[in-house]
Amino acid sequence: MIKFVFFLFLDVVAFSGILISTLPFLINNYGGDIFIITLAFGSFSFFQFFVSPFWGGLSDKLGRKPLLLMNCIAEFVANLILAISGSLIVIFLARVIAGLFKTNVSVGTAYIADITDKNNRAKGMGMFGVAFGLGFTIGPLIGGLIAGSNFSYQSLSNVAWFACAINLINFFYVLFFLEESLKDKKEYHIKYSFEKFSSQFKTIANQSIYPFFILIFCIHFTFSGMEGTIAIWGKDTFDWGPKEIGFVMLLAGLTQIAVQGGLLRVLLKYFNEKQLIRSGYVSLIIGFFIIPFSSLYSLPLAVVLLCYGIGVSNPCLNSQISKNAPPELKGLALGSAYSSQAAARFLGQPIAGLIFLHLGKNSHFHFDVILLSILALFYFLLNLNKEKTL
């Protein structure tokens, strides 16, 4: 377990160091506006949405280790392209490669399932989440420190070279130290992946759980839009560079680790999951409302509120899906929840970029407040007394 968690941590450090703190400034350096930046962010999720079922299914036949090695190679190639990139087209090529061949989630969750039994699987998935959280906390900070406040093309390129080094280390680590977890390989045909992909839509339409998918989609639609625009918003508002964005992401990561690593367990002793989902939704609305009026002192409060909101909502919504889905659909339902997140990101980020570009830097935060407030009214007031509806 620890060996895999270490691989995942390194992988996310390299990925997030590029994505969050430096890629927006690199694209901006080549003349790309905020829409181009968010389109680059969303393109990764777009391809992940379609290929994740395929890679997960193929790993049932070939094993997990070959697909994890491919993940390291693809990330190395994508980051190498970024390091020597000379145009926006080349940058988008790097994002497409990363989106098509990234397997750390689809194969990584299968790896955890292989090495855990039913009694400690939740603990294993928790370790998976901790590795992600730590990676997304440390990666942007390292990337921001390497690029600096007064960044240049060379300092931004150095972050990509740093990521390449981690990808190489991770490749040899997986090759020599990570054991294959799949003991019994299965027969696989590509049609299985298409069947799994299409069955997700039927699962989402299930009457007992579709409200939770709507909430998941809207939460990640708004939150990912903030992630895609926060770097340029900080640059325009406070004249920030990658270094300052790295510290913002450090606060965000530490908050989510604190919420999911300890606070959530305490809160569940006193409140049920539906009450915590409501509190998370309210926290998101307040956080998005504060950002347009933020100063250097109030922005940290907004970040903490947003990260508390998604930190309690996401695991509680997944739990509600697991509890309310028919027994034979539980695994597929949870996979569909991840697909809903991916769909929300590849739509939410470019739309936030368009609103930012044409209506102003704060407009999409106002839009987020309105959207979430309408949903809160619909789910939390009109359907408060319905047994399986928030």
Secondary structure, DSSP 8 states (H G I E B T S, - for coil): -HHHHHHHHHHHHHHHHHHTTTHHHHHHHTT--HHHHHHHHHHHHHHHHHHHHHHHHHHHHH-HHHHHHHHHHHHHHHHHHHHT--SHHHHHHHHHHHHHH--TTHHHHHHHHHH--TTTHHHHHHHHHHHHHHHHHHHHHHHHHHH-SS--HHHHHHHHHHHHHHHHHHHHHHHHH-----SS-----HHHHHHHHHHHHHHHT-TTTHHHHHHHHHHHHHHHHHHHHHHHHHHHHH---HHHHHHHHHHHHHHHHHIIIIIHHHHTTTS-HHHHHHHHHHHHHHHHHHGGG--TTTHHHHHHHHHHHHHHHHHHHHHHHHHHS-GGGHHHHHHHHHHHHHHHHHHHHHHHHHHHHHH-TTHHHHHHHHHHHHHHIIIIIITTTSTT--
